[in-house]
């Protein structure tokens, strides 16, 4: 199975010209080795999709009503699907921290996204440093709340992303070693398999860049990575692309 490389541009860049520059640099990654997904801000989705390359496009958020309606300022999953969006990020720690999103809200969004056939990139993880036992309990709590009421037949469509908030570069960026992440991935996969009887795809996010990406990807149970800050700076992105190009 190909490993996933997901680029989360967050609220960047400030112009379409710069967005196309980032996009062009990302196309240097081998499509035969990885499943590449770029998640730009909403206004760039159509422009990048129109370029027509093999890179998949994802959105960074959506509303919890699946179809169109009187929801000023929101984007429905159906609009994303009709724009050609293949994926959408749900539950990122920044949405929780800045916009006060709860597991209940994420659960509603997840159901909406799955109902229209867009593939969710579902984030979860501790918000603060915890003991091993505390972290495991928090991961289970989040997953069970987010997945409540989800039909089991849809679970294999979800890309799970373990990203503890303390590891995000804008929140201090406490770097977890590939061994530490591998241990967490094994725990997460075992829990989901025991609870729901399926084999999940679990990625890692948290200060991934050109210096450490190969370490994470070499681990068997890390099915890919999400790259944030290192995907919106051309020099940092070039280091990521170079690292991927050299296996």
N, C-alpha and C positions, 0 to 999 in steps of 0.2 A: 504494500500500500504506500502511495506517495505521502510524504509528510507535508503538512500545511504550513505555508508562510503567509501570515496575514499582516498587512500594513494598515495600522489605524492612524490616519492623519489628524484625527481630532479636529480642532477648529483651525486648520491650516491647509494650504498657504493663503495669502491674502489676495492673490490674483490667479486667473485662469492660466496665464502664461507660465507661472511658476508651477502650477498643478501639472501642466503638460510636461514640464522639465522633469519633475519627480517621476511621473508616469513613465517617461521615456527611459530614465535610468533603471527603473524597476524591470523593464522588459528584457534587461540583460541577464536576468536569472533564467536558468534552464527550465522550460516547461515540462521536459520529460522527467526531471528529477523531483519536482515539487508542484503542488497545487497552490498557485499564487492568487491571493485575494487582496484587492485594494479597497479600503473603506474611506472614501473622501467625504468632505462636507456635501450636503444635499445639492447645492447649485452646480457642482462639477460632475455629478453622476452621469447625466445625459451626454455631456461633452466627451467624457472619457470613454463611455460605452460606444460612442459613435466612431472612435478610432478603430474599433473592430479587431483587436488582438485577442489572444487566447486568455489574457488575464481576466479573472472573474471580478465583478464589482459588487461591493457590499455597502450597505448604509450603516450609519453609526447609532441609529435609534429609530423608533417608530411609535405610533399611537397604538392603544390597545383595542380600538375598534377596527376590525379587519377591512371594512370597506369605507367608501367615501361617505361624507355627511357633514352636518353643521358643526365642525370642530375647528374653529379658527386657529390657525397657526400650527396645526398638526399635519403629519404625513401618515397616511394609512398604509398597511402592508400591501394592499391591492395596488395602490399607486406605485409603490416600489417595484412590485412584480411587473407591472405594465411598462415601467421604465427600463426593464431588463436587469434589475438587481437580482443577483443570485443568493445573496446573504444579507443578514442584518445583525448588528451587534446588539445584545440585550444585557442589561444588568451591570454595566461597567461600574467600577468603584467610584468614578467621578460623577456618574449619574446619581449614585447613592449619596455621596458626600455633598455635592453642590445642589442637587435638585430634590434631595430627600426621597428618592425612589425606595420603595419597600419591596420585600419579596412578594407581597400580594400584587403589587403593580406589575412587577416583572412576570409573574405567573400569568396575568391577564394578557400581557403583550406576547408572551410565548404561545399561548393558545391561539391568539389572533394570527400570528405569523405562520404557525403550522397549518392553520385552516386554509390559507391561500397558497401554500406550496413554496414559500420562501424559506431558505434554510437558516435557522438561528445559530448565531455564535454566542453562546451563553456563558457569561462571566460569573464567577463566584470566588470566594476566598475570605480569609480573615481580614478584618479592618485594622486590627492592631496586633502587635506581637503577642503570642500566647505560648503556653507550654504545649508540648506535643499532644497530650491528652485533650487539653482545652481547644487546640486548633482542630483536632479531628471531630470533636463534638460540634464545633461551630460549622465546619464544612457539612456535616450531616444535617444539621438544623437548616442551613440555607438550602441545600439541595432538596430536602423533603418539602420545604415550604414552596420553593419555586416550581417543583414538579407535581405539586398536588393537583389531582384531577386530569393529568395529561394521559391520554390514551397510550398504552404501552407500544402500540404499533408505530407511533411517531417518534419514539425515543432515539431510534437509530439515525434519525435525520438531524439530530442536534450535535453541534460541535461544542463540547464542553471546554471551557478555558479556566484553568486554575490560575488566579492572579491575586495573591494577597496584597491588600492596598499598601502596606508598608514597603513593598518592593517596587512600586511604581516610581519612576524617576522624579516626578514632580512632588512626590510625598516623602522624599528622603532617599529612596532608591536603595534600600538594604538588599544587597545582592544575595540571592540564594544560590548555592552551588548546584551543579547538575545532579550530584548525588542526593542532595536534600530534596530537590524537585522530583527526582525519580522515585524516591521513597513515598512522597506525597501522592504521586500519580498511581502508584501501585495500590495505596490505600483507597483512593477515590474509585479506581476501576473495580476493586474487589467489592466495595460497598454497593456500587450501582449494579454490578452483576448479581450479587446476592439478593438485593432488594427487588430488582426488576427483571432479572434473567436476560440480560443482553450485554454485548461487548461494546462499551462506549469508546468514542474517539475523544481523547483528552489532550489538550494543548497547554502550553505554559506561556504566561505573560508576566513581565516584571523586569524592566531595565534590560531587555534583550538588545544587544547591539553587535557590531562586527567583531568585537573582541571575545564574546562568549557564545555566540550563536552555535558554533560547531560543537561546543561542549554539550549544549542542551540537545541538539539533534542526534548526537551519537547514542543517547540513552534509548533503550528499547521501548519504554513505556511513555515516553514523551512523543506524541504523535504530530508535533509541530509547535510553532511559536507564534506569538503576536508581538509585533514590533511597533512601538509608539514613537517616542521622541527621535529615535535613530532613523525613522522613515521619513522625516520631514525636513531634514538638513541634508543637502546634496552631498557634502563630504562624508558625513556619517553613513548615508545611504550607500554611497559607493564602496565603503568598507564592508558593509553588510553583503552587497552584491559580490564583491571580490571573495569574501569568505565562503559564500555559497558556491561560487564558480570553481573553487579549489577543493570542494568536497570536505 
